[in-house]
Amino acid sequence: MENNTAHIEKTLQIPESILTPQCEPFTFGGIQMDNEGYIFLHRKIMQWEWFDDHNTFRLFVCCLLLANWKDKIWHGIEIKRGQFVTSLEKLVNISTLTLQQVRTSLKRLILTNEITSKSTNKNRMITVLNYDKYQNDLLDYNKQINKQIDNQTTIKQQSNNKQITTTNKDNKEKNINKEKNNIFVKPTIQEISDYCIERNNSINAEKFFDHYETRGWIPKGYTRQMKDWRAAVRTWEKSDFAKPVETQSPVTDLSVYQKALRSVPVGFWIRTADATELVHRNGYYEDLQTGKRVDYGEFGNIDFVKLGKR
């Protein structure tokens, strides 16, 4: 077996350009090759019946290298995964076998159902029948590697989250211990907001924070920082800071508008905000566009934007 293996390695003589990554596609045996990707060749191939036949083995490896790894269209012909278009001349060039050796090896591979070969006037379509069987192990291997990477990323993320949680917990415990020792700890706006919600007051947390932040958290009339910001919140509840800003209520007494309507001289017209023009008649208004009568009581809160004489 060792002599056969050494003999095959010697006779294959695969060019170094195939084994070494190239920056651009290269030409070998008169055929332009794509340098992207690689094939999966398992050690089990040493148990294959044609392994000790260096010509048939060489040609079969060439078929694996030439076969499409995904479906393509070439000159209007659909070439499936595991197939490729070639000719006897090209196979001779790329395998460095003689024409008779290529013909013999093709017959052997077809005989044992390794490939099929369909000839036309210009070329022949060769199909590697067990291409997925040979190459799916590579896909499974890639999936396994990706799964390991994902697992490592997940474990690292969980570790980071645990570290962050532990750090936050430690910081919270330190703040509690500082408060117990009467050491002032500046609150966050969120902490102030949560406490105000708990107290059910109307204090603006940001306003409270900004007020004391600009004073260095020193209450008015004192020279040292406060000891308990929650106490300051409770003090604010009793002060003007907690009182909501009062807004002016809109006028709802329609009689005010009706009185203004009645005071317009007869024969004068008014224009409202919605561009409606009304002329004052005796005891009512008339819509100049529709001619409709509009009584004083039918007006709502209208906005007079212009007054004029008809």
C-alpha positions in Angstrom: 0.0 0.0 0.0 2.8 2.4 0.9 4.4 1.9 -2.5 1.1 2.5 -4.3 0.5 5.7 -2.3 4.0 7.0 -3.0 3.6 6.1 -6.7 0.3 8.0 -6.9 1.7 11.1 -5.1 4.6 11.1 -7.5 2.5 10.7 -10.7 -0.2 13.2 -9.7 2.4 16.1 -9.7 -0.3 18.7 -8.8 1.1 22.2 -9.6 1.9 24.4 -6.6 -0.3 27.1 -8.1 -3.3 24.9 -7.3 -2.3 24.4 -3.7 -1.2 28.0 -3.1 -3.9 30.8 -2.8 -3.8 33.1 -5.8 -4.8 36.7 -6.1 -6.3 36.2 -9.5 -7.8 33.2 -11.4 -5.1 31.1 -13.1 -4.8 28.9 -16.1 -3.9 25.2 -15.9 -4.0 22.8 -18.7 -5.5 25.4 -21.0 -8.5 25.9 -18.7 -9.0 29.1 -16.6 -9.5 28.0 -13.0 -11.2 30.0 -10.2 -8.9 30.2 -7.1 -11.9 30.5 -4.7 -12.8 27.7 -2.4 -11.6 24.1 -2.0 -12.8 20.5 -2.1 -13.2 18.1 0.7 -11.1 14.9 0.4 -11.6 12.4 3.2 -9.1 9.7 4.2 -11.8 7.2 3.4 -10.8 7.6 -0.2 -7.8 5.4 0.4 -10.3 2.5 0.7 -11.9 3.4 -2.7 -11.5 0.7 -5.3 -9.8 3.1 -7.8 -7.4 4.5 -5.3 -4.5 2.3 -6.5 -5.2 3.2 -10.1 -3.3 6.5 -10.4 -4.8 7.4 -13.8 -8.4 6.9 -12.7 -7.8 8.5 -9.3 -6.1 11.5 -10.9 -9.0 12.0 -13.3 -11.6 11.7 -10.6 -9.8 14.3 -8.4 -9.8 16.6 -11.5 -13.6 16.1 -11.8 -14.1 17.1 -8.2 -12.0 20.2 -8.7 -13.8 21.2 -11.9 -17.4 20.5 -10.7 -19.6 23.5 -9.8 -20.2 23.9 -6.1 -23.5 25.8 -6.9 -25.9 25.9 -9.9 -24.9 28.1 -12.8 -26.0 29.1 -16.3 -23.4 28.8 -19.1 -24.3 29.6 -22.7 -27.9 29.0 -22.0 -27.2 25.6 -20.4 -28.1 25.0 -16.7 -25.1 23.4 -15.0 -26.1 21.9 -11.6 -24.0 21.6 -8.5 -21.6 18.7 -9.1 -21.6 19.1 -12.9 -19.2 20.7 -15.3 -18.9 21.2 -19.1 -15.6 20.0 -20.7 -14.2 18.0 -23.6 -11.7 15.1 -23.9 -9.0 17.6 -25.1 -9.4 19.7 -22.0 -9.4 16.7 -19.7 -6.2 15.6 -21.4 -4.6 19.0 -20.8 -5.6 19.4 -17.2 -4.9 15.8 -16.1 -1.7 15.5 -18.2 -2.9 12.0 -19.2 -3.0 10.7 -22.7 -6.2 10.6 -24.7 -6.5 6.9 -24.3 -5.8 7.0 -20.6 -8.6 9.6 -20.2 -11.0 7.5 -22.2 -10.2 4.4 -20.2 -10.5 6.2 -16.8 -13.8 7.8 -17.8 -15.2 4.3 -18.7 -14.1 2.9 -15.3 -15.7 5.9 -13.4 -18.9 5.5 -15.4 -18.9 1.7 -14.9 -18.8 2.0 -11.1 -21.4 4.9 -11.1 -19.0 7.6 -9.9 -19.8 9.9 -12.8 -22.0 10.2 -15.9 -20.9 11.7 -19.2 -23.2 13.1 -21.8 -21.6 14.1 -25.1 -22.7 16.7 -27.6 -21.2 18.0 -30.9 -19.1 20.6 -29.1 -18.6 19.4 -25.6 -19.6 16.9 -22.9 -21.4 17.3 -19.6 -19.9 15.3 -16.7 -21.8 14.8 -13.5 -20.2 13.6 -10.3 -23.0 11.4 -9.0 -22.0 11.4 -5.3 -20.8 15.1 -5.2 -23.0 16.0 -2.2 -21.9 12.9 -0.4 -18.3 13.9 -0.8 -18.7 17.6 -0.1 -21.6 17.8 2.4 -19.1 16.7 5.1 -17.4 20.0 4.5 -20.7 21.9 5.0 -21.3 20.0 8.2 -17.8 20.8 9.4 -18.4 24.5 8.6 -21.7 24.4 10.5 -20.0 22.8 13.4 -17.3 25.5 13.5 -19.9 28.3 13.2 -21.9 26.7 16.0 -18.7 26.6 18.2 -18.1 30.3 17.4 -21.7 31.2 18.3 -21.5 29.2 21.5 -18.3 30.9 22.5 -19.9 34.3 21.7 -23.0 33.5 23.8 -20.8 32.3 26.8 -18.8 35.5 26.6 -21.9 37.6 26.4 -23.4 35.8 29.4 -20.2 36.3 31.3 -20.2 40.0 30.5 -23.8 40.4 31.5 -23.2 38.6 34.7 -20.2 40.9 35.4 -22.3 44.0 34.7 -25.1 42.7 36.9 -22.6 42.0 39.7 -21.0 45.4 39.3 -24.4 47.2 39.4 -25.3 45.1 42.5 -22.0 46.0 44.2 -22.5 49.7 43.4 -26.0 49.7 44.8 -24.8 48.0 48.0 -22.0 50.5 48.3 -24.5 53.4 47.9 -26.7 51.9 50.6 -23.7 51.5 52.9 -22.7 55.1 52.3 -26.2 56.3 53.2 -26.1 54.3 56.4 -22.9 56.0 57.3 -24.4 59.4 56.5 -22.2 59.9 53.4 -24.2 61.7 50.7 -24.6 59.8 47.4 -25.9 61.9 44.5 -29.0 60.4 43.1 -29.8 59.8 39.4 -32.8 61.4 37.7 -34.4 58.0 37.4 -34.0 57.4 41.2 -35.6 60.8 41.8 -38.4 60.0 39.4 -39.1 56.6 40.9 -39.3 58.1 44.4 -41.6 60.9 43.3 -43.9 58.3 41.7 -43.8 56.3 45.0 -44.7 59.5 46.9 -47.4 60.4 44.3 -46.3 64.0 44.0 -46.0 66.3 41.0 -42.3 67.2 41.4 -40.3 67.3 38.1 -37.3 65.0 38.7 -35.1 66.8 36.1 -35.9 70.2 37.6 -35.1 68.8 41.1 -31.8 67.3 39.9 -30.7 70.5 38.0 -31.6 72.7 40.9 -29.4 71.0 43.4 -26.7 70.0 40.8 -26.0 73.7 40.2 -25.7 74.2 44.0 -23.4 71.3 44.5 -26.3 69.6 46.4 -26.0 72.1 49.2 -29.5 73.3 50.4 -30.2 77.0 50.6 -29.0 78.4 53.9 -26.5 75.6 54.5 -22.7 75.3 53.9 -22.5 71.5 53.6 -24.0 69.0 51.3 -27.3 67.5 52.2 -27.4 64.1 53.9 -30.6 62.8 52.5 -31.9 63.8 49.1 -35.3 62.0 49.8 -35.8 64.4 52.6 -35.3 67.3 50.2 -38.0 65.8 47.9 -40.4 65.7 50.8 -39.6 69.4 51.6 -40.3 70.3 48.0 -43.7 68.7 48.3 -44.6 71.5 50.7 -43.1 74.3 48.7 -44.1 76.2 45.5 -41.8 73.9 43.4 -44.4 71.1 43.5 -47.3 73.2 42.5 -48.3 72.8 38.8 -48.3 75.9 36.6 -51.9 77.2 36.4 -53.2 77.8 32.9 -55.8 80.3 32.0 -59.2 78.7 31.3 -60.8 79.6 28.0 -63.8 81.8 27.9 -66.9 79.6 27.7 -69.6 82.2 28.2 -71.1 82.6 24.7 -73.0 85.7 25.8 -69.7 87.6 25.5 -69.5 86.8 21.8 -73.2 87.4 21.2 -73.0 90.8 22.9 -70.1 91.7 20.6 -72.1 90.5 17.6 -75.1 92.7 18.6 -72.8 95.7 18.9 -71.7 95.6 15.3 -73.6 98.4 13.3 -76.3 97.2 11.0 -75.0 97.0 7.4 -71.4 96.3 8.5 -69.8 92.9 7.7 -67.4 90.8 9.6 -64.9 88.2 8.4 -64.1 85.3 10.7 -60.8 83.3 10.9 -62.2 80.7 8.5 -62.8 83.4 5.9 -66.6 83.4 6.3 -68.1 86.9 5.6 -71.3 87.8 7.4 -73.3 91.1 7.1 -75.2 92.4 10.1 -78.9 92.8 9.4 -81.7 93.8 11.7 -81.5 91.2 14.5 -79.5 88.6 12.6 -76.5 88.0 10.3 -76.5 86.9 6.7 -73.9 84.6 5.2 -72.7 86.6 2.1 -71.7 83.4 0.3 -74.8 81.2 0.9 -77.4 83.9 1.8 -78.2 81.8 4.8 -79.6 83.6 7.9 -77.5 83.1 11.1 -79.0 84.1 14.4 -76.9 85.4 17.3 -77.4 82.2 19.3 -76.0 80.1 16.5 -72.6 81.5 16.8 -69.8 79.7 18.7 -66.5 81.1 19.8 -65.6 82.9 16.6 -62.6 85.1 15.9 -63.2 88.4 14.2 -60.3 89.2 11.9 -61.9 92.1 10.0 -64.8 94.5 10.2 -66.0 96.7 7.3 -68.9 98.6 5.8 -71.0 96.8 3.1 
